[in-house]
Amino acid sequence: LLNKIIFDFLAWSPGLCRAGGGRAPVNLRPVLMTIINVVSGAVYTKDLPFREKAQVYGMALIFLLLLYNSPAGLVLYWTMNNVFSLIKNCLKKTKYSKVVLYYFFIAAAAALDIYILFMHSGRFHKRVLVAAVIGICLVSVLLTKHPIFRKFISSINFNGTAAPQTKAFINSAVILFLLSGLAIPGALIASSTAEFSFISPYTSPLPFIGAAMSQGMGFFLFWCPVIYFFFSKKVKTALSLALFVLSAAALIDTFVFPGDYGFITTTLIFSNTKDLLNPGRTSVSIVQNIVVVLLSTALCAMLALSKRKIIFYSLQAIMIISLSAFSIGNIVKIQTEFSALSAVYEASGTAVQDSLKPVYNFSRNGRNVIVIMLDRAISGYVPYIFEEKPELLESFSGFTWYPNCVSLGGYTLIGVPALFGGYEYSPVEIQKQDDRRLLEKYNESLLVLPKLFSENGFRVTVTDPVMANFSNPPDLSIYDEYNAVHAENLHRRFLTSWQNNHPDIQVLSVSELLKNNLFHFSLFKMSPLLFRAILYNKGDWLVTKNFGTDSALTQLTLDNYSMLDALPKITVVNDSDVNTYTAMTNDLTHEPAFFQAPAYVPSNIITDKGSSPFAEETAYHANMAALTLLGKWFDYLKAEGVYDNSRIIIVSDHGWYYNTALPNNFTLPDGNSLVMFNPLLMIKDFSDGKEGGSLLSGGGTELKTDYTFISHADVPYMASHGITSAVNPFTLSPLFYDKSNGITITTVHKWEEEDTRKYVWKIRSDEWLHVGDNIFDPENWEWEEK
């Protein structure tokens, strides 16, 4: 501000510049510094002898000569130092110094609040947060001078010594440390140990907990006590009370009001931010904030009025022990699961890198059935993708798109069994079979098509079977008894090779992001709903370093991209007449990022996001990139002469919560968006003219559209129809399902093994919807009690 005033003054005062047209102003800042220094010295040496005055004035002149041509920052620093000295000397000369400072800080805080709220150009929610903090500090200062507050503080009797109130303060600090540094980070990682494991450069996820723990320790066990011990006994009493209430409120917010934001990615991005970005629109958020305020106020009053402080010390001790046990339990669970994961990685060959050996084998003279599951692919993007890249129509010749398709669940764990096993593994049917272990039913669904095709003489290849044996990476041992089935995990197989060929592409360091932001996630969980959107900051978590988590290229994104990119190199075509069945899973559409248009390739600097209406949606980019890579693979299959004799099904297990601008994305009766239950389904049937129960007429360069009401649970029937007996090989029941009376789906928000019971899913009776005929008609959706 001082610099701006000086420069504005110089621009306004041409007399300070030399004549002749040149801009050679006097160095006013050193002159101003000297004047302030002299005035400050005059005040300081008012009653001192001439010798000391001369010394002060002489030093001012010496600094003028020394700093006249010095850098502006050094001069500004010394000038402000003199300003503060002048203010201090003036205040020392008056007996009202404390009063002046008191009202000065009040005025400064009020002025700063006004500036931040009404004049600053930053993001509004950040301005509100800063203004609120300043306002709370201002109100606290005002309250400390109020007689009622002083009487209230005096009424808190800690037996007349500082030790008990210090004990209460330290206990509260320990609770906050355990909660933010261990309990919350540990619970998050323990909910999905696999996702937080093997994140370069670490293997175990425990270093991420260590980072959060060190930050929590520094914040609550170092800085809080440092501030506490600076003050008098009365202030210490107020600080003890405040930290006790803060710890109680944090516990209530964390465990009573956790919030429902869908699942969270390893880059700490929530899948559902609808309620988070609009916390005031739900009655739950209003009730939560009221409850937290009332309970905190009640605890504050009880602590102040109670004469038996031992009750509160005991309560704090119980919380410390409970949080410690909870944290240790999570760490033990994480380490146990990590050890098991390491064994699975070794056994399944997941750790193998740079291997471009053949994986997929197809026959020119036989039949090839290929099922490609793109996790979380969005059906509604399809027409826009082909409109933006019409050249893809040639690559996808013969395909039919089924827009009127519904998924039986909104998450992978719920949707996969029906997708690969048929309607006998729908959520409704699984809930009925309450005498069989859920794990057994889940694994069986993954085996339906491999067993069916292998028993009919097909050579079967399965890659990355989703959550086989409820394990991530998938446990391939479920295929051990089927000799005709070849199973592999390709996850992370091609990433290193791809990066070596693209050294210019930099990957977001997920490990660095977690070490920076995991503690902020803890503060988020400890905060009331009203402040969580501010702390979340659209996934940036109010950190100074911008990781760009909503659009950056992560290791997971490139891992799945590199797998699809390697398809032509790991595919072998032969002239045998052996039929083949292939099932593959890829998560590129599950790990969205911005890609460089028009080719939609990975890039750290995006200069072209394409011409689509959804150019600003990373999910669109990921779907476009996935179909583009598949199109290149289909061109390869055509060149090798196996495209026409192949039945290819592209399907997703569910849609996505995504706040997309897609049309017809209305809100369902349960509050979710339609797009979440509208999976991608595209099918190309045999088009070589041979006998074989063709589902659709093939050929052509036009993407056909079929509005038949269908679900992804029809995939097993479509894959086997006409070339095998379309029955479940385990139950001998037909895979065909009559949908004339509609379909029942579940809207339950479950996506981890911990969300299951031993025999059934944890689904409430009000978490079911029924739909039929046309999923895009809101009138066709209704609640169904189970």
N, C-alpha and C positions, 0 to 999 in steps of 0.2 A: 504493500500500500504506500509506504514511504517513497519507494522508487517511482511509482506511478505519479505521485504528487510532484516529485522533482522534475520528471521528464515532461509532464504537462505544463509546469511552470516555465521550463526552458523553452518549450515550443511557443508559449504565450508571450515570452519576454525576449524579443529580438535584440534588445539593448545589451543583453549578456553575451551576445555573439559578436565576433569581430566583423568589421565591415569588409566590403570587397566581394560579397556574394558567397563566401565560404561558410560552412557550418562548423565553427570552432568554438563551442561554448566553454565558459568557465567551468571548472570542475566544482560544481556546487555542493556535491555530497560531502567531500572533506571539509568544506567551509562550514556547512550546516553542522557537521559532527563537532567541529571545534567550538562553534557558538554554544551548542548544547553542553559541551564539556566545560566551558568557561562558566556558564550559568550554574551548572551543578556544583562546580568548585566554589563559586561565590556563596551559594547557600551553605555548603558544607563548612567553609572556613570563615563564616560570618564573624565569629567571636575569637578567632585565632590570630596570632601575631603575623606581621607582614612577611616574615621569612617563610612561613608555611604556605601563605597565599601565593607568594612568588613561585614556590616550588610547584604548586598545582597548576598555575597558569603557564609556567614554563613547559611542563609536561604536555599541556594541551597544544602548545605551538610546535613542540617536537613531533607529536603525532600528526599534526597537520602536514609537516614537511615529509614525514616518512610515508604517510598514506595518501598523499595527494594524487600520485599516479598509480596507486595500487588497484588490484581488482575490485570490482563493485561489491562483491560478496563480503570481502574482508572489511571494507569501509562501512557497509550496512550493518555488519555484526557489531563493530565498535560503536557505531552511532546508537544502535538500540541498547547496547550495554550502558551507554551514557544516559540515555533516556530513563532507563530503569533506576540508575543511580540518582538522577535528579528527583524522580518521584519518591524514592526511598528517603532521600535527604529532606524533602519537603514534609513528608509524613512524620519524620522524627521530630520536627519542630512544633508539632501540634499534639494535643492530648486526645484528639478525636481520630487518631489514625485507624483504629480497629473499625470504628463506625464508617469511616470513609471507604475503607477496603470492602467492608460488608456490602454497602450499597453499590459500590463500583462493580463488584462481581455480579450482583443481582442484575444491574443494568446491562452489563456486558452479556450475560447469559440470555436475557430477554431479547437484546438486540440481535444476538447470534441466531436465536430461534426464529425471529422474524425474517432475518436474511435467508436462512436455510429454507424456510417454508414458502416464502413469497418472492424471493429474488434469485435464488440459486437455480441453475439450469440442469441439475442432475436428476436421476430417476426419482419419481415421486415417492415410491415406497422406501427408498434408502433415506431420502430427506426426512420423511416422517419418523423413521427409526432414530436417526441422529437427533432430531428435534425432541423426540420423546425422552431420550436419555438425558439430554440437557435439561429438559423440563422437569424430569424427576429429581435431578440433582438440585435444581433451583428450588423446587417445592421442599425438598429435604432441608436445605439451608434455611428457608423461611420458617419451617416447623421447629427447628432447633431453638429458635428464639421465642417460641410461643410458650406461655406459662403452662398450658395443659400438657404439652409434650415434655417439658422439664419435670413436671410432677409425675407423668407416666414413667419416664426413665428412672426417676428417683424411687418409684414404687417397686422396681425390680431389684429385689434384695438378693445378692449373691453372698450372703453371710459376711458382708463387710470386707471381703478380700477380693483381690483380682484373680486369684487362682480358679475359682469355680466358673466365672464368666469366660476366662480363657479356655477352660476345659470345654464349655459349651461351644465356643467359637471353633476350636480345633476339631471337635467331633463333627460339627456341621461341614467343615472344610473337607474332612476325610470322607464323609458321605457323598459330597459332590464329586470328589476325586474318583471314588470307586464307581459311581454311577456313570460319569462321563469318560473315564479313562479305561475302564475294564468291563463293566456290566453291559452297557449299550453296544460298544464295538464287538464284544465277545458274542453277544446274542445275535447280532447281525451276521457275523461270519459263520457262527455255528448253524444258522438256519440254512446255509448252503456252502458247506466247506469246500466242495469241489470247485465252485465258481471263483473262489478267492485263492485257490491253490495253483501252483505252477505259473504264477504271474512274474515274468522276468523282471529283475534278476533273481527273484526269490522262488523257492519251491513251496515252503510252508507259509501259511497266512499269518503265523504268529508275529512276524515283524511289524505288521500293520497295527496289531493290538499294542505292541510295544511303543510305536510312534504316538498313538492316541494316549497311552498311559503316561508317557513323558510330558506331553502337552498338558494333560490334566494335572499332573503333579506340579508342573511349573506354575500353572494358573491358580490352583486352589491350595496347594501345600507350600508354595513359596511366596508368591506375590500377595495373596490374601493375608497371611501372617505378617509379612513385612509392613503392609499398610496398617494392620491392626495395632502393632506394637509402637507405632509412631504417635499414637494419640493418648489422651488422658483417660482416666477411668470411666467417666461418664460417656465419652465417645465410644470407648471399648464396649460398654454395656449396650449402646445402640447398635454397634456393629455385630455383636453376638446375637442380638435379637433379629437383626435383618438377615444374617446368614442362616439362622435357624429356620426362619420363615421361608427363605429362598430354597433351602434343601428340602423342606416339606413340600413346597409347591412343585419342585422338580420331580420328586417321587410321584406325586399325584399325576402330573402331566405325562410322565413316562409310562406308568403302569395302568392308570385308570383311563386315560385318554390317548392311546397310542396313535389313533388316526388310521384311516384306510386310504392308502395311496397306491394300491396295487403292489406289484413287486418292484424291487429296486435293482438296477444293474450294477455291475462291478465298478462302473464309473459314477455311481451314486446318483443316478437319474431315475425318478419315479415313473412308473408306467401310467398312473392315473393322477393328474394334478388338477382335476376339475374342482374338487372341494378345496384343495390347497390354495388355489389362486382366487377362490371366492369364499373365504372362511366365514363371512358374515351371513351367507345366504342359507346356511343350514342351522336348524334348531339345535343340533348337537354341539356345534361350535359355541353358540350363545350360552347353552347350559354349562358347557365345560368351563368357559371363562368365569361364569358366575360362581360355579362350585369351587373352583380353585381360589377365587378371591375370598369367598365366605370361609372356606376351611383354613386358609392362611391367616385370615383375620382372627378366627376363633383360636387357632394355635398361639397366635401372638398374644391375645388377651389372656389365655390360660397360663402361658409362661409368665406373663407380667404379674398376674394376681395370685398364682399358686405359691404356697409357702414350702411345698415339698418338691424342690427342684430335682430330687433324686428320680422322680417319675420320668422326667424328660431326659435325664442322663441315661436311664435304663432304656427308654425308647430309642435313643440314639445308638446305644450299644447294640440293641437288637437289629437295627437297620444296618449297622456296620458289619455285623456277623452275617446277616442274611445276604447282603450284597457281595461280601467276600466269598461266601459259599456258592452263590449263583455264578460269580465270575470264575471261580476255580472249576466248577462243573462244566462251564462252557469251554474253558481252555482244555480240560481233559477230553471232552467230546471232540473238539477240533483236532487235537493231536491223534486221537484214536481213529477218527475218520480219515485224516490225512495219511496215516500209516497204511490203512486199507486201500486208499486211492493209489498210493505209490505202488502197492503190489499189483493192482489192476492195470496201472499204466505199463508196468514192466511186462506183465503177462500178455496184454493185448497188443503190444508193439506200438502203443501210442507215442512213446518217446522217440521212435525212429524218425529221423529227419532226412530231407533231401532224397527221399526214395520215390523215383518215377517208374517203378516197376509196374507192369500191367496189373490192373485190378478188375476191370470190366471186360468180359468176353462176349461177343455177339456172333451170331451165325447168319451167313448170307442165304442159306438154303433152308433154315428152320424158322421158327417163330421166336420173336424176342418181345417179352413183356417188360416194360420199364416203368416203375413207380418212383417219382421224384417228389419228396416232401420238402417244401420250402417253408420252414418254420415261420409262422406269423405273416406270411405273404397276404397282401390285401387285394381282394378280387376287383374292387371298384377302380383300381388304377389301370386295368388291362386296356380298355379302349383308348385311354389317353396315351398310354405307352406306344401303341401301334399307330396312333395318329401322329405322334411326334417323330417316330422312327418307322415310317412305312416300309423301309427295306427289311424289317423283321418279318413282314408278312410272308415273304418268300421262304425264309428260314423256318417259319412255323406253318408251312403249307399243310393243309389237312386237319389242323386243330380246330376244335370247337370249344368255345368258352361258355361255361355254365354260370351266369351271374346270380341266378335264383337258388343259390346253394347256402345251406346253413350248417354250422358246426354244432356238435352236441355239447360243447363246453367252451369256455373262453380261455382255457389254459392248456398247455401241452400235456400235462399229466392226466387231465380229464379227456382231452380230445384224441390222443394217440390210440388208445385201445380200440375205439370204434373205427378209426380211420384204417387201421391195418387188420382188424379182426372182424368188422361188420357189426350189425345191430345187436348181436348177442353180447357185445361188450360195451354197449351204450351205458351211460350212467344209470338209467332206469333199471336195466337188467342186472348190472353189477350189484346194485343195492338189494335186489331180490335174492341174489345168491349169497346169503349171509352165513353159509356153512362152509365156504371155501375162502382161503386166505386171499386177500386182495393182491398180494404179490404174485401168487400163482395165476390168478386170472389175468393180471397185466402181462406177465411173460407169455402166457398162452396166446394172447391176442397178437403178439409180435411173431408168433410161430405159425399162425393160421396159414398165410399164403406161402411161406417157405416150405412147410410140410405138404400143403396141397400140391404145389407145383413139383416138388421133388418126387413125390409119390406117383406123379404122372410123367416121369421121365425127363423133367426139365433140369438143366444145370442152374443152380441157384446161387446168386451172389447178394449178400446183404452188407451194407456199410453204415456204420454209426447208428445202429438201432436205438432209438431214443429211450434213455433211462432203462435199458435192459437190466433186470434184476434190481431195479430202483437204484442204479449206480450211474455216476457220471465221472469218468467216461463209462460208456456202456459195458456191462460184463458179458462178454461173448460166450461164456460157458453155457448159456442156455441153448446154444446150437450144437453142443458137443456130441449129442447122440444122433445127430442127423449128418451122415457122411457126405450126402450130396449137397450140403449147404456150406458155402465158403463165406465166412464172416470176417470183416476187418473194421478197425477204427481208423479213419483217415484224418481225424481231428489233429491239427497242428502238423500234419505230415509234410506239407509243401510250403509252409510259411518261410522257413529259412532260405530255401532255394529261390522263392519268388523275391524275397527282399534282396538277395545277392544279385539278382538280375535287375533290380530297380533300386539302386543305392541312393537315388535322389529322394525317395519317399521316406519321410520320417513318421514314425508311429508314436501316437500319444502314450506317454509313460503312465500306465494305469497304476503301477506301484507308487510312483511319485504322487499321483493324484490322491490315492488312498491315504498316504502318509500325511498329506496336507489337509485333506478334507474330512477324514473320519472323525476327528474330534469335533468339527463343526456339525457333523451329523448328530453327534451326541447332544450338543447344545440345542439342536433342532428338536430332538425328541423330548428334551427337558423343558421346552418352552410351551406356552399356551398356543392354541390354534391361531389366535389373532396375529402372532408374530412369526409363525412358521413360514409363511410365504416370503416374508422379508429375509429370513435366514436362508431359506432354500435358494432364493435369488435366481430362479429359473435354471437351477442346476449348477450355478457358479459358486454357491455357498459363501458369498461375501469375502472371497479371498482376493488378494492383490494380484496373484498370477492367474491369467485367463487360460484355462486348459481347453476351453471350447468343447466341453463334454457332450453337447448336444449335436455336434457335427464333426468332431475330429476323427481321424482314422485311428482306430484302436487295433490292438493285436488281434482281438476276436474278429473284427471286421475283415482284416486282411487275411486272416487264417481261412475264413470261409470263401473269400474272394479267390484266393490262390487255389483252393480245391476245385472250384468250378472252372477256373482258368486252365487247370492242368488236365481237364477231362479228355481232350484229344490225345494227350501224351500217355495216359494210363488206360486207354481203350484199345483192345485188340479185336480184330475182325478175322474170322476164318470161313472156310468154304464147307464146313461140316453141315449136316442136317439136324444137329442137336438143338432142341428148343432151349431157350434160356429165360430165366426170370431174374430181374435185378431190382433191388430196392435200395435207394440212397436217401440220405437226409442231409440237408445243408441249412445253415443258420444265417446266411448273408442277409436275408430279409429281416432277421431278428436283431441284427447289429447294425442299424442304419447309420449312414454318414453321407455327407455331400460328396458327389463325384463330379469330375470334370466333363461337361457336355461338349460336343454331341456324342462322343464315344462312351461317356460315362465310365471313365477309368479313374483309379485312385490318384489323388493329387493333394498336396499340402496347401496349394494356392488355387482357389477356385475362382476362375475369371468368367466362366460361363456355366450357368445352372440350367440351361435349356429353356425351351419355349412353352413348357407345360404350365397349366394353371396351378400346378402343385410344385413348382420349381423351388419353393422355399421349404418344402417338406422333405426331411432326410429319408423318411420311409419310402417316398416315391422314388428317390434316387437309388435306394437299395433294391427296390423291386425292378427298376429299369436295368440296373447293372446285372442283376441275376438273370433276367430274361435275355439280355444281350449276350451273356456268356453261354447260356443254354442254346441260343440261336447259333452261335459259332460251332457248338458241339453237334447240333443237328445238321449243319452244313457238312461237317466232317462225316457223319453217319451217311448222309446222302452220297458223298463222294466215294465212300467205301461200299455202297450198295446194300445197306442194311436198314435204311430209313423206311422204305415202303413195307417191308415185312416185319415192322415193329409196331407194337401198340404202346403208346407213351402216355402216361398220366402224370400231370403236374398238379399237385394238391398241397394245401396247407392245413395244419391241424386246427387253426382258429384264425380269426382276424386280429384286430388290435384296437386298443383304447384310443388310439391316436386322435388328437384334436385336429382332424383333417377337414378340409373344405369340400370333401366329396359330397355330391348331391345325394338325397335320400338317406342321409345319415341321421335319422331321427332317434329320439330317446325311447328306449323300450320301457315297459311297465316297471322294471326293476331299477331304472335309472341309468343303465349302461347304454352305450351307443350301438346301433345296429352293426356298424363296421366290425365290432369285436366278434360277432358271431357270423360273419359273412366271409368264409374262407375262399381262397383261390381254388378253382377247379377247371382245368383244361385237359382235353382228351384228343389224341390222334389215334385212329384205329388203323388196322392193316389196310393197305391200299394197293396190294400187289396182285389182286384179282384171284387169289387162291381161296379155297373153301376155308371157313374158319369163324363163322358167327360174327360178322362185322357189326359193330355197334353203330357206326356212322359212315357215311360216304366220304372217302378221303380225296386227296388231291386238291389242286387249285391254289391260288395265292390270296384268297380272301378268308379272313378269320370269321368263321361261322359263329353264330350266337344261338344258344338254345335256352329258352326260359322255363324249361321243365323244372318243377319243384324237386329238389334233390338235396342230399346231404353228403358230407365227406365219408360217411359210413357206407355209402354205395360203392366206394372204390374197390373193395375186395370182389364184389360181384362183377363190376365192370372189367377188372383185370383178368378174371378167370372165365367169363362168359364165352361159350362157344368153343373153347379149346381145352377145357378140363371140366370135370363135374363141379359145378358151382355150389359146393356144399362146404360147410365147416368140417375139416377132417377129424376134429376132436369130438364133435357132437352129431355129425352127419345131418345137421339142419341146413336148409337152403340159405344161401347168402342173400338171395333176393328178399326185399322187404316191401310190403305194400304200404305206401305213404298216403293213401287216399284220405285217411282220417287224421293226417298231420303227424307231427313229431314232437316229442317232449325233450327239451334240453334243460341243462342245469346252468344257473347263473352264479354258482358258488365261486368264491375267490380263493381257490386252493391251487398251489403250484409246486409244493414241496412234499417230500415223503412224510415230513412231520405233520402235514395237514391230513393224514389218513389215519383210519383205524385199522385194526388187524384184518377185518373182513370186508369193510365197506368204506366209501368216502365219507368224510364229515360234511354232510349236506343237510341243511335244515329243511323243514317241510315247506317253507315259503321261498325256497331258492330254486323254483322250477318255473319254466315258461312253456307254453304250447303254441305251436305255429303250424300253419298249413297253407298250401296253394301258392301264395305270393308273399314272400318275406318282406317285400317293400311296401306292403299295405299295413299301416299301423293297426288297422282294425283286426288283422289276423293274428295279432299277438295278445295273449292273455295269461294271467296267472294260472298255475295249476298246483293245487296242494297235493303233497305226497306224504 
